[in-house]
Amino acid sequence: MADQQQHQPAKTKEELEAEQQKAKEQLQAILDQSRPKHLGYGIASGVGNILGAAVGAVGIVVLAPTLGLGVGAKQGGILGGTVGLVGGAVVGAVGGVALAVGGAVQGVTQVIRGAAATPEAIIAPSQGKWWNEVEGKWMLTKLDEEYQKMLDVPQDDEDILGDAIKDAEKSTKPPGAVTASKVVDTAYYDALEIAPDAEPSKVKRQYYLLARKYHPDRVGKDDKVCADKFKDIAEAYQVLSDPELRSKYDSEGKDGLSADRTGVASDGVNQPDPALLFAFLFGSDKFGDYIGRLATATSAVVADSPKIGPTEARTLQHRRVTRLALKLAERLALWVEEDYDGAKAIWTSAAEDLAQASYGTELVHLIGKVYSLQAHRILGSSRSGMGMPSIAQWAKAQQSKMEDSADTSKAKREGLMAGMKMMTLQQKHQAEIAKATTEEEKNEKTAAMEQELTLGMLNIMWTTTVVDITATLHEVVEMVLHDQSVDKDARKRRAHGLKKLGEIFMECKGSPSIGGDAKKLYEEAAFAAMLETIKRKEEAAHTAN
């Protein structure tokens, strides 16, 4: 192998740039085929600082076109606790404070250009540094030093989150604190253990805390009492997180949420699985050592507190990434020691165990894809100095597998995508309802519209979660595979081990919790969001170098 490499003429800068450009074009073609093109939602950021710290400007840029983000979008969104899953005017996905995406994009571009103009950009890669587009600078990682620093950091980040959590607890009034005469029915408020005048951020916080408490993964799937409580909490959140549904419920009670108007109080056909709702919003506690606490979960814990500013949010994300990097390095240790069989056995067992969680198989596959792609990218970059061709090669192979395993026609999937444009859906709904000649026909058309709407909103939550996980694991892998506290050979073995770990997770059979058209839709959305995130981060690093 060494002899072959010696006889191969070195590629010129022009040839390498041509390969880079060709790979970018190949990736763009793949993304054009796989990304959801018709999600016409507005998006605003109530997790603002926390989400921004997790996904960075690149992550926000990825979410923007996918979710139809417009600068100055209306406030609101399911993650912010102001837009529900069914009924009402959907104006956002993350909710709270409008996010000026243009400024974020311009800012990161200026940072990259500034970095490219410095001598450090020329020598940084040779020093083992990696480009962190969130921080806008080259990073030198030594995990042994990071470990020592983390010894003095509270595991629960109480030093940063403590005051915000206390404020959230103080401002949450107990049931009965507001006279029931102001609302017709308090059942949903009682389910979430909040007062009828609770702010949207408190609704989200209580849903997160109670759903975790009664989650089947925590209490066991045979606990019928907790299962019913978990379902009631999810239903209450779906209503109280939507301003229109909440207003209707307050004035008319559950009778105002009849099937012909919202579907919430019907036979449950259009209601998403409570476990799916929680998983797409907040992930799973069982995956803590792999993905940490999602930005949406942190946002919920502090009730979108203004005390968590950009500096605090970035510190929280750095801690999250560092903890995960230390865990990943430990996980890869057996492979570095050349105990390949032992490593594969442990990883296979871990994947199978994680897949047992509610909607765990989907998360296992996502983690596996990010690991696999990152390993291919970095191993390819070590050979050519560029990672983009390796990304394109990996994406092409994965796209082929996805198409081979498709359980529904492309035309049908595109129809689902097109149907997820929220405002178009509402317009179509109104037009078709107007044409309905019987009450039965009206109810059928309403139910069909609500089912599409629910699917679209869940896809928004899933896409946001995918970008968060991908952006986070990107940093994690960079730290582990650029760790200067071990030698080059160990780093290379880690990369090959990560590649195998990714393959094992991707191949985990588990028991997919989602089937049919929805399974393919979520799979394609995850693939597109993950690939776009890694692609843009590689572009940022390439530009900075």
Disulfide bonds with the S-S distance in Angstrom:
none
